[in-house]
């Protein structure tokens, strides 16, 4: 369990390093839809602090029905490549 937490922490740090320089709103989420990290563009868009988004569920911040969000997350899980899509806030 500790190894999983460590790996998640490393992935989160790598995401934050990459996402902070990109202008596009970006979220790092796990397979259950929990928000693990975000970049400044998302926090500006939602008018929330990064800490307010951490550990929230994606379903709580988007306007799409939860079944559509689940379909998208499942498509992402099945692929090792980027899956195009968009969500409305």
Backbone as a ProteinNet text record, in pm:
[ID]
protein_1_A
[PRIMARY]
XXXXXXXXXXXXXXXXXXXXXXXXXXXXXXXXXXXXXXXXXXXXXXXXXXXXXXXXXXXXXXXXXXXXXXXXXXXXXXXXXXXXXXXXX
[TERTIARY]
83.2	0	87.3	193	284.5	349.6	382	443.9	347.9	219.2	117.9	107.2	108.5	103.1	224.6	340.3	463.1	455.6	410	397.9	298.3	184.9	84.5	143.1	221.6	284.6	381.6	458.2	553	478	371.3	291.3	230	179.9	121.2	225.2	345.1	451.6	488.5	497.8	530.2	420	295.3	182.7	188.2	206.6	208.4	321.3	437.8	551.3	516	453.4	416.2	300.2	194.6	71	84	177.4	187	230.9	297.8	343.9	247.4	145.2	50.3	-70.1	-119.6	-232.8	-367.7	-375.2	-501.1	-535.2	-663.1	-704.7	-680.9	-612.9	-581.6	-605.4	-661.3	-683.2	-615.7	-560.1	-512	-614.2	-673.7	-775.9	-741.1	-792.3	-771.2	-887.6	-884.5	-985.2	-1125.4	-1137.1	-1268.7	-1323.3	-1242.9	-1286.6	-1246.2	-1158.8	-1110.9	-1003	-1015.2	-917.4	-793.4	-679.8	-554.2	-471.7	-484.2	-409.1	-471.4	-438.7	-490.3	-385.8	-404.5	-313.9	-385.4	-310	-361.9	-478.6	-477.6	-586.7	-721	-721.6	-846	-892.1	-799.3	-838.5	-892.1	-835.2	-886.2	-1026.3	-1043.8	-1171.1	-1282.7	-1252.2	-1353.3	-1355.2	-1260.3	-1249.2	-1236.8	-1150.7	-1124.8	-974.2	-932.7	-792.4	-764.4	-641.7	-600.9	-635.4	-614.2	-643.8	-792.9	-877	-1021.7	-1064	-986.1	-1017.7	-961.3	-845.5	-781.9	-877.9	-887	-969.9	-1120.3	-1160.5	-1301.9	-1324.9	-1447.8	-1482.3	-1510.6	-1466.2	-1487.7	-1635.9	-1720.5	-1865.7	-1919.7	-1851.8	-1898.7	-1864.5	-1776.5	-1735.6	-1771.4	-1823.3	-1862.5	-2014.5	-2062.9	-2208	-2261.8	-2173.6	-2218.6	-2279.9	-2376.3	-2433.4	-2325.3	-2338.1	-2233.9	-2211	-2314.7	-2293.3	-2202.4	-2210.7	-2122.4	-1978.4	-1962.8	-1828.8	-1768.8	-1848.1	-1800.3	-1758.3	-1836.1	-1799.8	-1665.2	-1644.7	-1519.3	-1402.4	-1421.5	-1315.7	-1282.3	-1383	-1358.6	-1281.7	-1312.7	-1237.9	-1091.3	-1069.4	-932.5	-857.8	-927.1	-865.1	-823.8	-898.6	-870.5	-756	-710.2	-608.8	-482.4	-371.1	-243.7	-206.9	-294.1	-269.8	-373.4	-349.1	-440.7	-576.1	-681.6	-817.7	-878.9	-915.7	-973.4	-1111.6	-1142	-1272.7	-1274.3	-1390.1	-1398.6	-1511.6	-1499	-1599.1	-1637.7	-1759.7	-1807.6	-1813.5	-1772.5	-1772.3	-1878.2
-119.9	0	125.8	123.9	238	263.2	155.2	167.5	236.3	203.5	265.6	415.1	452.6	595.2	670.2	606.3	667.7	689.6	587.5	596.5	706.1	711.7	815.4	953.4	967.7	1095.9	1138.1	1044.1	1073.8	1114.5	1040.9	1073.3	1212.1	1242.9	1374.2	1484.3	1465.5	1565	1584	1474.6	1483.8	1557.4	1527	1594.7	1744.6	1782.1	1923.7	1996	1932.8	1992.6	2020.3	1924	1938.8	2036	2016.5	2092.8	2239.8	2274.9	2414.5	2508.2	2456.3	2541.5	2543.8	2460.6	2453.7	2544	2610.5	2701.8	2631.5	2505	2431.6	2386.8	2393.7	2339.5	2188.5	2139.7	1997.5	1946.3	1826.6	1758.2	1621.9	1580.4	1443.5	1373.8	1268.3	1196.3	1048.3	979.4	834.8	763.7	632	554.3	566.9	611.6	630.4	770.7	859.6	995.8	1095.1	1054.8	1146	1236.9	1365.9	1462.5	1456.7	1425.6	1415.3	1543	1615	1739	1818.6	1946.3	2034.2	2140.1	2205.9	2316.6	2450.3	2557.4	2691.1	2729.5	2681.3	2714.3	2661.5	2543.4	2487.3	2568.3	2601.5	2676.2	2814.7	2875.1	3004.5	2988.2	2884.7	2858.4	2836.6	2761.9	2728.1	2824	2917.2	3012.4	2940.4	2838.6	2760.2	2745.9	2731.1	2703.2	2556.4	2527.8	2391.1	2294.7	2338.2	2253.6	2223	2313.1	2289.7	2181.6	2165.4	2063.7	1927.2	1925.4	1798.6	1711.6	1586.5	1483.6	1498.5	1598.6	1606.5	1503.5	1468.3	1377.1	1458.6	1408.1	1474.8	1500.5	1406.2	1419.7	1545	1592.2	1707.7	1841.8	1841.2	1968.9	1983.2	1877.6	1887.2	1885.4	1929.7	1935.3	1812.1	1730.2	1609.5	1510.6	1431.2	1326.7	1225.7	1168.8	1078.7	958.3	908.8	794.2	829.6	951.7	996	1009.9	1059.9	1072.9	933.9	840.9	704	640.5	660.7	607.4	662.6	792.3	854	798.3	786.2	732.2	588.2	509.6	371.6	365.9	456.8	462.9	497.7	587.7	625	507.1	429.6	314.1	205.9	194.3	90.1	127.1	250.7	297.1	340.2	315.8	366.5	497.1	542	666.3	769.9	893.4	1000.5	974.8	994.7	979.6	1118.2	1158	1290.7	1298.2	1411.9	1434.2	1569.8	1612.1	1737.8	1727.1	1806.2	1812.1	1957.6	1980.3	2116.7	2140.6	2260.4	2297.7	2402.4
0	0	0	77.4	83.5	-52.6	-123.3	-254.8	-353.2	-343.5	-429.3	-400.6	-273	-236	-289.5	-281.2	-331.1	-480.9	-552.4	-698	-736.3	-666.1	-692.4	-669.2	-564.6	-533.6	-643.9	-695.2	-803.4	-929.3	-961.9	-1080.4	-1065.6	-947.2	-920.6	-942.1	-889.2	-905.1	-1051.4	-1127.1	-1269.4	-1345.7	-1312.8	-1376.9	-1350.2	-1224.6	-1186.7	-1259.9	-1270	-1340.9	-1485.7	-1551.6	-1692.3	-1710	-1632.5	-1651.4	-1615.5	-1529.1	-1485.7	-1598	-1700.3	-1809.8	-1928.3	-1922.8	-2034	-2008.2	-2112.4	-2094	-2083.7	-2127.7	-2125.2	-1983.9	-1947	-1816.8	-1814.5	-1711.2	-1702.2	-1560.7	-1554.5	-1426.9	-1432.3	-1321.4	-1305	-1216.8	-1269.4	-1193	-1188.5	-1088.1	-1082.2	-1150.6	-1151.9	-1224.9	-1167.3	-1042.1	-981.7	-1004.4	-1063.7	-1088.7	-982.2	-890	-785.3	-843.6	-819.2	-868.6	-778.5	-840.6	-766.7	-775.6	-887.3	-905.8	-1019.4	-1024.3	-1129.8	-1161.6	-1275	-1305.6	-1283.4	-1297.5	-1268.5	-1359.1	-1484.5	-1577.6	-1527.4	-1467.2	-1412	-1292.1	-1205.4	-1085.6	-1122.5	-1226.5	-1274.3	-1333.4	-1413.6	-1478.9	-1377.4	-1273.2	-1172.6	-1054.1	-1053.2	-943	-807.8	-806.6	-685.9	-666.1	-544	-515.3	-546.9	-580.8	-611.8	-498.3	-376.2	-259.3	-248	-299.3	-295.8	-395	-501.8	-601.8	-565.9	-500.5	-465.1	-385.5	-424.3	-360.1	-385.3	-464.2	-504.9	-614.6	-633.5	-742.1	-868.6	-981.6	-1109.2	-1132.7	-1091.2	-1108.2	-1039.8	-936.6	-859.9	-925	-1024.3	-1083.5	-1231.5	-1293.8	-1434.5	-1446.6	-1562	-1583.1	-1654.2	-1711.9	-1781.7	-1682.5	-1730.6	-1644.7	-1605.8	-1489.1	-1438.1	-1529.3	-1597.3	-1686.5	-1803.9	-1853.6	-1962.5	-1912	-1791.3	-1732.6	-1711.6	-1664.5	-1642.8	-1775.3	-1880.7	-2012.8	-2057.5	-2037.4	-2077.3	-1995.2	-1864.6	-1779.4	-1817.9	-1851.7	-1893	-2024.5	-2116.6	-2242.3	-2215.3	-2121.9	-2085.7	-2023.5	-1940.4	-1875.5	-1975.2	-2083.9	-2182.9	-2275.6	-2272	-2365.9	-2294	-2356.2	-2303.9	-2373.6	-2462.8	-2534.8	-2492.8	-2530.2	-2496.8	-2561	-2484.7	-2534.1	-2541.9	-2661.6	-2679.1	-2616.9	-2564.3	-2506.1	-2438.3	-2397.2	-2323.5	-2222.9	-2120.1	-2013.8	-1993.5	-1952.7	-1927.5	-1778.3	-1740	-1597.6	-1572.8
[MASK]
+++++++++++++++++++++++++++++++++++++++++++++++++++++++++++++++++++++++++++++++++++++++++

